[in-house]
Amino acid sequence: MWARARHYPGHSDAIFALAWSPDGQLLASAGRDGSVRLWQSSKDGTLEPIAAYPGHRQCILSLAWSPDGRLLASGDTAGAVHLWEVTSPHRCLLIYRGHRRFVRSLAWSPNGDYLISGGDYGDSSLQLWESRSGRCLFCDRQQYRLFAVGWSPSGERLLSASFDGYVDIWTVGADDSSSSPRAERSLRFSEHGRPIYCAAWSPDGQFIASGGADNRVLVWRPQTPNPQLITTYRGHNRPLKALAWSPDGQLLASAGDDCSLLLWQASSGATLLSYSEHRRWIRCVAWSPKGRQIASASDTLIHIIDLDVD
């Protein structure tokens, strides 16, 4: 698989989060400098900076687009999640303050009505809340330092991955006294045995990929009561901190402390591409919805890898 890369400066400090809009037209980036920056993707695949959201005063760790692409959620180390309109001028709709400290991860429900957020250092909570009101519907603190959360494409299940070495799967159902959803733990995956820093549902919701301090990425089927391990990928030699599925669910991109971004087949673990132009650890990877670009970040620089997938 042939690839070329472009590099984009813009942030004044390390970048911790990247997210493509659902239509692939915009890329959001955020990090230690406290700013969220928006980039417009042109027809030739280049990025142009178009705006910055100045609402945060702390380091930003997480980003997530609403399913309709109108809103962006951004979470910071002070425990605040901002929901704001991606228009000019940007309008903040609400600030969710249910977390005590680091909001490491965010995910929208497929219908856009709810969000889940995972608290890392100083918080360690999984929270489910309404996007319109900011009302917290569910909170669990049984995992230590959540690094990744995800909502299945069907909207029926959640995942939460933590420093204590577990990926928990939650079943979402309506509360008996109202129509609001609640979450109940239905499965716990402990195959890594060490801290888990990244996890994500496949686009069809059939599989989960997870990676962490054991330097491995595991692809597995979250079936009850016994998860089925599909692939073990051992291409990295240091802890994994980020991964992303291709839109068709056939490939995975993974990256972390070894400064390499690897592209490989989810079913077999065969490596298709090794990208080594990063000079420091990588904390975020995002695959464009159109499937032809992968965004990653190291230090203050965004890397856009153009893929020839034909």
PEDA-V470841 format. One record per run of one state. SS is the DSSP state (a for helix, b for strand, c for the rest). FROM is the first residue (numbers start at 1). LEN is the number of residues. If there is no record, write none. Layout:
ss,from,len
SS,FROM,LEN
SS,FROM,LEN
This chain:
ss,from,len
c,1,2
b,3,6
c,9,6
b,15,6
c,21,5
b,26,6
c,32,4
b,36,6
c,42,5
b,47,7
c,54,6
b,60,6
c,66,5
b,71,6
c,77,4
b,81,5
c,86,5
b,91,6
c,97,6
b,103,6
c,109,5
b,114,6
c,120,6
b,126,5
c,131,5
b,136,5
c,141,5
b,146,6
c,152,5
b,157,6
c,163,4
b,167,8
c,175,6
b,181,9
c,190,6
b,196,6
c,202,6
b,208,5
c,213,4
b,217,5
c,222,6
b,228,6
c,234,6
b,240,6
c,246,5
b,251,6
c,257,4
b,261,5
c,266,5
b,271,5
c,276,6
b,282,6
c,288,5
b,293,6
c,299,2
b,301,7
c,308,3
